[in-house]
Amino acid sequence: MNVQMRPAPPNAESESSLDPRERLERLHRDMRETKAELRDVLERLANKHGIPQRDVTYAIDGYADDMLSDLVYGVERDLEQHCEEEHP
């Protein structure tokens, strides 16, 4: 399997200049948006192949939440620690 590293997105630098609390809120908002996009993709696949909606819901609630949490864990934890340091 060939994996290519991508350069940091252009807004990554501007993100680092924001307050940690703002960055954490933005991260959570982006996670909700990503989950909605994942649901849309899975619903299209399910509709195309006659997969019941409950299976889509199970996949989102059972797997997508965990996947997103695992993906952002380190960044989220760092931001939470910065918030705690600034506002003990």
C-alpha positions as CSV (number, residue, x, y, z in Angstrom):
1,M,0.0,0.0,0.0
2,N,1.4,3.4,-1.0
3,V,0.7,6.3,1.3
4,Q,1.4,9.8,0.3
5,M,1.9,12.6,2.9
6,R,0.0,15.7,2.2
7,P,1.3,19.2,3.0
8,A,-0.5,20.9,5.9
9,P,-3.7,22.7,4.7
10,P,-3.2,26.5,4.2
11,N,-5.5,27.3,7.1
12,A,-3.5,25.1,9.6
13,E,-1.1,28.1,10.3
14,S,-4.0,30.5,10.9
15,E,-5.6,27.8,13.2
16,S,-2.6,27.9,15.5
17,S,-3.0,31.6,16.1
18,L,-6.5,31.1,17.5
19,D,-7.3,30.7,21.2
20,P,-7.2,27.0,22.2
21,R,-10.8,27.2,23.3
22,E,-11.8,28.5,19.8
23,R,-9.7,25.8,18.1
24,L,-11.4,23.2,20.3
25,E,-14.8,24.5,19.4
26,R,-13.9,24.6,15.7
27,L,-12.6,21.0,15.9
28,H,-15.8,19.8,17.4
29,R,-17.8,21.6,14.8
30,D,-15.7,20.1,12.0
31,M,-16.2,16.7,13.6
32,R,-20.0,17.1,13.5
33,E,-19.8,18.3,9.8
34,T,-17.6,15.3,8.9
35,K,-20.0,12.9,10.6
36,A,-22.9,14.4,8.6
37,E,-20.9,14.0,5.4
38,L,-20.1,10.4,6.3
39,R,-23.8,9.7,6.9
40,D,-24.6,11.2,3.4
41,V,-22.0,9.0,1.7
42,L,-23.2,5.9,3.6
43,E,-26.9,6.7,2.8
44,R,-26.1,7.0,-0.9
45,L,-24.4,3.6,-0.8
46,A,-27.2,2.1,1.2
47,N,-29.9,3.4,-1.1
48,K,-28.1,2.2,-4.2
49,H,-27.8,-1.4,-2.8
50,G,-31.0,-1.7,-0.7
51,I,-29.3,-1.5,2.7
52,P,-31.7,-0.6,5.5
53,Q,-31.4,2.8,7.1
54,R,-30.9,1.2,10.5
55,D,-27.7,-0.3,9.3
56,V,-26.5,3.2,8.2
57,T,-27.4,4.5,11.7
58,Y,-25.6,1.6,13.3
59,A,-22.5,2.2,11.2
60,I,-22.4,5.9,12.1
61,D,-23.2,5.5,15.8
62,G,-21.2,2.4,16.3
63,Y,-18.1,3.1,14.1
64,A,-17.9,6.6,12.7
65,D,-18.0,8.2,16.2
66,D,-15.2,6.0,17.4
67,M,-13.2,6.6,14.2
68,L,-13.5,10.3,14.4
69,S,-12.6,10.3,18.1
70,D,-9.6,8.2,17.5
71,L,-8.5,10.4,14.7
72,V,-8.6,13.7,16.7
73,Y,-7.7,12.3,20.1
74,G,-4.2,13.8,20.4
75,V,-5.1,17.2,19.0
76,E,-8.3,17.3,21.1
77,R,-6.4,16.4,24.3
78,D,-3.7,18.9,23.7
79,L,-6.3,21.7,23.2
80,E,-8.1,20.6,26.3
81,Q,-4.9,20.8,28.3
82,H,-4.1,24.3,26.9
83,C,-7.6,25.4,27.9
84,E,-7.2,24.0,31.4
85,E,-3.8,25.8,31.8
86,E,-5.3,29.1,30.7
87,H,-8.4,28.8,32.8
88,P,-7.7,26.5,35.8
